[in-house]
Amino acid sequence: MSYQPKPSPDNSLDGRALSDNERIKTESDFLRGTIAEALDDQVYGGFSPDDIQLIKFHGLYQQDDRDLRGERKKQKLDPRHSFLLRARMPGGICTPEQWLQIDKYAQERTMVGSIRLTTRQTFQYHGILKRNLRPIFQGLDEVGIDSIFTAGDVNRNTLCTSNPVESEFHAEMYELAKQTSEHFLPNTKGFADLWLNGEKVASNEAESEPLYSNVYLPRKFKIAFVMPPQNDIDVHANDISFVAIVRDGELVGYNVLVGAGLGHTHGDKRTHPRKADDFGFIAKNDVIAIAEAIVTVQRDWGNRCDRHLSKTKYTIERVGVEAFKAEVEGRSGIKFAPSEDYKFEYRGDRIGWIKGIDNKWHLTLFIENGRILDFPGKPLKTGMREIAKVHKGDFRLTANQNLIIAGVAEKDKAQIEQLAVEHGLKTEDLSKQRENSMACVSFPTCPLAMAEAERYLPWLVTQVEGMLDKYGVADEHLVLRITGCPNGCGRAALAEFGLVGKGPGRYNILLGGNREGTRIPKTYLENADETQILDELDSLIGRWATERNPNEGFGDFTVRSGIVEEVVVASRDFYA
């Protein structure tokens, strides 16, 4: 269908030129572009600029090895193009049989062989050559895995609390997360045409996208489900977060948080991280209708002129919370009730063994940076393969780059434990600090990376561990996160101490988030080098260790003591 938006209340975008991405989507024949022709060209390893944008909707990013970029340029060679493929895995759940197929194609069809667990509760491959794209898509399809809409201007992989305290409600919440993911899949057959069939399927019906329209959304969109008191999916990183409300032993509905997001643009103070607004409470049967209304309001009112300001958070700021909320109620026919009480007590994952319902056990494995590969002395990938061969439950990927071996019977627990220990997947020397530290991929593959993240984090955590020990608080931690650019994949803008890449070896320091993940940190120091970062960490940890109140977290201390002011309104308070 041709896109016919409803006008927004402010009419502020009337007459402005659309961004070029809108042209690309409009002309794409429902996301096909000239991708098929490019796949037939095996001389050039990449895609055209327009198709680079379109393949994102199919779960692909074109990349190159930036460690080699300079040398190849000297030799007058094209960049060494390869691709990242991100799977769609709502709620992060997969079967052992699926895992073995994931492992097989990582080994056979990628240059690096790793499986990378992501902050969007799924996995991705790195280093795929163009000739291997179709075989990987087809191999994953054999076991019911696809990658449609894991990137691009659409609803991406839907998150769900992985290992809730109220575990009897996990299955119900997961099913709803899966239904929501399915509801927002595309109508176009372009994905199957390109990757599974190899040619356009003949049809007498004209294609349309009743929900998205032919131009899809103005920008990426994220939905998550969370079960208090555990904020393991970071509610303030999503366009919509459904917060489960349990009353009298029943999951009765959800509070709806709308308009959060962490990305911003260096040098553009119109952009900033933002917390969500709580629109109110809805019954659980109304979730998909409310989600659709929010998505379509953003579809129609979002900024298609300036992609820096196109996310839902900026739409809400532009038109106002009440106008946006009223439009959602009008489109859905559902009124929000007053919000129910809830409280987040912690986030992250509960590492180790936990007993759930039906006397089944769950083993949460810490996977540093989410990178599953056979390292010297730690054959993680082999270990996961061996576990998948014998495990009778399922695997749950978490939004913190970890992995849960879920549904283990008592009689099978010892065998799983032994395999995990033998392959370095479970260790006894894991610190709380390392558990609560996280980074995005960044160099050498991410084209947006400005500074190191994944390769820098393990060393930096070791330095922080030394500082905690030095000041007598070795059993403590601060939520530490690094993201190689301001797009926010490592969720540094919800950290107690966050680093946002600014340039090679340079970062902006964010300070003052909290352990529960309910406060945005403030820009504390810009363009800091490693010496400044370490000096600041040492000084701040020293003060925290000696001046804090009982049980006071690092981020709470930095705000209470006046080291940074609390961010109340991000558009006003985020920047130094």
DALIN-V852962 format. One line per field, one symbol per residue. ss: DSSP state (H for helix, E for strand, L for the rest). burial: 1 if it has 16 or more other ideal C-beta (glycine too) atoms within 10 Angstrom, else 0. Layout:
BEGIN
ss->???
burial->???
END
This chain:
BEGIN
ss->LLLLLLLLLLLLLLLLLLLHHHHHHHLLLLLLLLHHHHHHLLLLLLLLHHHHHHHHHHLEEEEELHHHHHHHHHLLLLLLEEEEEELELHHHEEEHHHHHHHHHHHHHHLLLLLEEELLLLLEEEEEELHHHHHHHHHHHHLLLLELLLLLLLLELLLEELLLLLLHHHHHHHHHHHHHHHHHLLLLLLHHHHHHHHLLLLLLLLLLLLLLLLLLLLLLLELEEEEELLELLLLHHHLLEEEEEEEELLEEEEEEEEELLELLLELLELLLLLELLEEEEEEEHHHHHHHHHHHHHHHHHHLLLLLHHHLLHHHHHHHHLHHHHHHHHHHHHLLLLELLLLLLLLELLLLLEEEELHHHLEEEEELLHHHEELEELLEEHHHHHHHHHHHLLLEEEELLLLLEEEEEELHHHHHHHHHHHHHLLLLLLLLLHHHHLEEELLLLLLLLLLLLLLHHHHHHHHHHHHHHHHHLLLLLLLLLEEEELLLLLLLLHHHLLEEEEEEELLEEEEEELLLLLLLLLLEEEEEEELHHHHHHHHHHHHHHHHHHLLLLLLHHHHHHHLLLLLLLLLHHHHLLL
burial->001000010000100001101101100111111011011000001110011111111111111111000000000000111111111111111101011011101100110111111111111111110101100110111000111111111111111111111110110011011101101111011111111000000000000010111111111111111111011111111111111111000010111111111111010000111111111111010110111111111111111111101111111111100011101110110101000100010011111001010001111111111111010000111111111100101111111111111111000110011011001111000011111111111111110011111101100110011011001010011111111111111111111111111100011111111111111111110001000010011101101110010000111111100011011001101100
END
